Amino acid sequence: MLVVTTPVLEGYRITNYLGLVTGDAILGANVFKDFLASVRDVVGGRSAAYERELQRAKQHALDEMLNEAKGLGANAVIGVDLDFESIRGGGGGSMLMVCAAGTAVIVEE
Protein backbone atom coordinates (compact mmCIF):
# COMPACT_ATOMS: atom_id res chain seq x y z
CA MET A 1 0.00 0.00 0.00
CA LEU A 2 1.27 3.46 -0.89
CA VAL A 3 1.42 5.89 2.03
CA VAL A 4 2.34 9.55 1.56
CA THR A 5 2.09 12.82 3.43
CA THR A 6 1.23 14.72 0.25
CA PRO A 7 -2.34 15.27 -1.01
CA VAL A 8 -1.53 13.66 -4.40
CA LEU A 9 0.59 10.80 -5.72
CA GLU A 10 2.87 11.77 -8.58
CA GLY A 11 2.26 9.49 -11.55
CA TYR A 12 -1.03 8.13 -10.19
CA ARG A 13 -4.64 9.16 -10.67
CA ILE A 14 -6.98 9.07 -7.70
CA THR A 15 -10.16 7.32 -8.83
CA ASN A 16 -12.03 7.17 -5.53
CA TYR A 17 -11.81 8.88 -2.15
CA LEU A 18 -12.89 6.42 0.56
CA GLY A 19 -12.63 8.70 3.57
CA LEU A 20 -10.64 9.44 6.67
CA VAL A 21 -8.69 6.62 8.30
CA THR A 22 -6.97 6.82 11.67
CA GLY A 23 -4.80 4.84 14.00
CA ASP A 24 -3.93 5.55 17.61
CA ALA A 25 -1.41 4.22 20.06
CA ILE A 26 -1.01 5.04 23.73
CA LEU A 27 1.98 3.41 25.37
CA GLY A 28 2.95 3.77 28.99
CA ALA A 29 6.54 3.98 30.15
CA ASN A 30 7.28 2.69 33.62
CA VAL A 31 8.40 4.94 36.44
CA PHE A 32 12.03 3.72 36.34
CA LYS A 33 12.33 4.56 32.62
CA ASP A 34 10.75 7.97 33.30
CA PHE A 35 13.30 8.70 36.00
CA LEU A 36 16.29 7.65 33.87
CA ALA A 37 14.97 9.59 30.88
CA SER A 38 14.62 12.76 32.94
CA VAL A 39 18.21 12.38 34.23
CA ARG A 40 19.51 11.88 30.67
CA ASP A 41 17.54 14.90 29.49
CA VAL A 42 19.15 17.06 32.19
CA VAL A 43 22.68 16.05 31.20
CA GLY A 44 21.92 16.37 27.49
CA GLY A 45 22.01 12.69 26.54
CA ARG A 46 19.53 10.81 24.42
CA SER A 47 16.92 8.56 25.95
CA ALA A 48 17.13 5.22 24.13
CA ALA A 49 14.15 3.91 26.13
CA TYR A 50 11.89 6.73 24.94
CA GLU A 51 13.19 6.47 21.39
CA ARG A 52 12.23 2.79 21.31
CA GLU A 53 8.79 3.54 22.78
CA LEU A 54 8.27 6.31 20.24
CA GLN A 55 9.13 3.98 17.34
CA ARG A 56 6.79 1.29 18.68
CA ALA A 57 3.92 3.74 19.14
CA LYS A 58 4.42 5.27 15.69
CA GLN A 59 4.46 1.87 13.98
CA HIS A 60 1.39 0.70 15.89
CA ALA A 61 -0.58 3.83 14.92
CA LEU A 62 0.43 3.52 11.26
CA ASP A 63 -0.40 -0.19 11.17
CA GLU A 64 -3.83 0.49 12.66
CA MET A 65 -4.49 3.24 10.11
CA LEU A 66 -3.40 0.99 7.21
CA ASN A 67 -5.59 -1.87 8.41
CA GLU A 68 -8.58 0.47 8.44
CA ALA A 69 -7.71 1.63 4.90
CA LYS A 70 -7.40 -1.98 3.67
CA GLY A 71 -10.79 -2.73 5.18
CA LEU A 72 -12.26 0.03 3.01
CA GLY A 73 -10.60 -1.44 -0.11
CA ALA A 74 -7.98 1.31 -0.46
CA ASN A 75 -4.64 0.80 -2.19
CA ALA A 76 -3.15 4.08 -0.94
CA VAL A 77 -3.40 6.60 1.90
CA ILE A 78 -2.66 10.24 1.15
CA GLY A 79 -2.24 13.30 3.34
CA VAL A 80 -0.89 11.26 6.25
CA ASP A 81 -0.23 13.23 9.42
CA LEU A 82 1.37 11.98 12.63
CA ASP A 83 0.72 13.73 15.94
CA PHE A 84 2.68 13.03 19.12
CA GLU A 85 1.71 13.91 22.68
CA SER A 86 3.07 13.12 26.10
CA ILE A 87 0.33 12.58 28.67
CA ARG A 88 0.92 12.63 32.42
CA GLY A 89 -0.85 9.75 34.12
CA GLY A 90 -2.51 9.87 37.52
CA GLY A 91 0.28 7.85 39.15
CA GLY A 92 2.99 10.34 38.19
CA GLY A 93 4.19 8.36 35.16
CA SER A 94 3.82 9.48 31.61
CA MET A 95 2.28 7.92 28.55
CA LEU A 96 3.06 8.52 24.92
CA MET A 97 0.20 9.05 22.49
CA VAL A 98 0.67 8.83 18.73
CA CYS A 99 -2.17 9.48 16.28
CA ALA A 100 -1.93 8.77 12.55
CA ALA A 101 -4.55 10.09 10.14
CA GLY A 102 -4.92 10.20 6.38
CA THR A 103 -7.33 9.81 3.50
CA ALA A 104 -7.90 6.32 2.10
CA VAL A 105 -8.04 6.34 -1.70
CA ILE A 106 -7.99 4.07 -4.71
CA VAL A 107 -5.35 5.02 -7.26
CA GLU A 108 -4.30 3.76 -10.66
CA GLU A 109 -1.28 4.50 -12.82
Order of alpha helices (4+ residues) and beta strands (2+ residues): beta-beta-alpha-alpha-beta-beta
